[in-house]
Amino acid sequence: MSFYHKHVFFCTNQRADGSDCCAKYGAQQARDYMKNKVAELGISNFRNNIRINSAGCLGRCEEGPVMVVYPEGIWYGYRSEKDLQEIIIEHLQQGRVVERLKV
């Protein structure tokens, strides 16, 4: 059994050479948005135990920005706060994968 009910990792990698990376597409801001929304909704508490983290390069730069939700190992690409909100409601709260955002 995983310690966290859901553990979300956002690639927030910044490439020194300026090539494409998740950081160029606002990954840190997206991670901060989701972390704040999860806290506001009260679903990061002990009962639900949802954790939102930053990660270095997750190796899927061509599909970025990306995040992965464990324990399921579901990868998502996102472009807007609307996409992030949909992942929060559907996946983190309801346990349903958001097929249209999967990578």
C-alpha positions as CSV (number, residue, x, y, z in Angstrom):
1,M,0.0,0.0,0.0
2,S,1.3,3.4,-1.0
3,F,1.7,6.0,1.8
4,Y,0.0,8.6,-0.4
5,H,-3.5,8.0,-1.8
6,K,-2.3,9.9,-4.9
7,H,1.2,11.3,-5.5
8,V,1.5,13.8,-8.4
9,F,4.8,14.7,-9.9
10,F,5.2,17.7,-12.2
11,C,8.2,17.9,-14.4
12,T,9.6,21.4,-13.7
13,N,13.0,20.8,-15.4
14,Q,14.8,23.8,-16.9
15,R,17.3,23.0,-19.6
16,A,20.5,25.1,-19.4
17,D,20.9,25.1,-23.2
18,G,17.5,26.7,-23.7
19,S,16.0,23.7,-25.6
20,D,12.4,22.6,-25.0
21,C,11.6,21.6,-21.5
22,C,8.5,21.7,-19.2
23,A,9.7,24.8,-17.4
24,K,9.4,26.8,-20.6
25,Y,5.7,26.1,-20.6
26,G,5.0,27.2,-17.1
27,A,5.3,23.9,-15.3
28,Q,6.3,25.5,-11.9
29,Q,3.2,27.8,-12.0
30,A,1.0,24.8,-12.9
31,R,2.4,22.8,-10.0
32,D,1.8,25.7,-7.7
33,Y,-1.8,26.1,-9.0
34,M,-2.6,22.5,-8.4
35,K,-1.0,22.4,-5.0
36,N,-3.0,25.4,-3.9
37,K,-6.3,24.1,-5.4
38,V,-5.9,20.7,-3.7
39,A,-5.2,22.5,-0.4
40,E,-8.3,24.8,-0.9
41,L,-10.5,21.8,-1.6
42,G,-9.2,20.1,1.6
43,I,-8.2,16.9,-0.3
44,S,-4.6,17.0,0.7
45,N,-5.5,16.2,4.3
46,F,-4.7,13.0,6.2
47,R,-7.8,11.1,5.1
48,N,-7.2,11.7,1.4
49,N,-3.4,12.0,1.6
50,I,-2.8,13.6,-1.8
51,R,0.7,15.0,-2.4
52,I,1.8,17.4,-5.2
53,N,5.5,17.5,-5.9
54,S,8.0,19.0,-8.4
55,A,10.4,16.7,-10.2
56,G,13.4,17.1,-12.4
57,C,13.3,15.9,-15.9
58,L,10.9,13.0,-16.4
59,G,12.2,12.3,-19.9
60,R,9.1,13.1,-21.9
61,C,10.1,16.6,-23.1
62,E,8.5,16.2,-26.5
63,E,5.1,15.8,-24.8
64,G,5.6,18.6,-22.3
65,P,4.6,20.0,-20.1
66,V,3.8,16.7,-18.3
67,M,2.9,15.3,-14.9
68,V,2.4,11.8,-13.6
69,V,0.0,10.5,-11.0
70,Y,0.9,7.5,-8.8
71,P,0.1,4.9,-7.8
72,E,-1.6,4.4,-11.1
73,G,1.3,5.8,-13.2
74,I,-1.0,7.9,-15.4
75,W,0.8,10.5,-17.5
76,Y,-0.9,13.8,-18.4
77,G,0.0,16.6,-20.7
78,Y,-1.8,19.9,-19.9
79,R,-2.0,23.4,-21.4
80,S,-4.2,25.4,-19.1
81,E,-5.6,25.8,-15.6
82,K,-8.8,24.3,-17.0
83,D,-6.9,21.1,-17.8
84,L,-5.5,21.0,-14.3
85,Q,-8.9,21.6,-12.7
86,E,-10.3,18.7,-14.7
87,I,-7.5,16.4,-13.5
88,I,-8.2,17.5,-9.9
89,I,-11.9,16.9,-10.1
90,E,-11.9,13.8,-12.2
91,H,-8.8,11.9,-11.2
92,L,-7.8,13.1,-7.8
93,Q,-11.3,13.4,-6.4
94,Q,-13.3,10.9,-8.4
95,G,-10.7,8.4,-9.4
96,R,-11.5,8.6,-13.1
97,V,-8.7,9.0,-15.7
98,V,-8.9,12.0,-17.9
99,E,-8.5,10.2,-21.2
100,R,-8.2,13.3,-23.4
101,L,-5.2,14.6,-21.5
102,K,-3.3,11.3,-21.3
103,V,0.1,11.1,-22.9
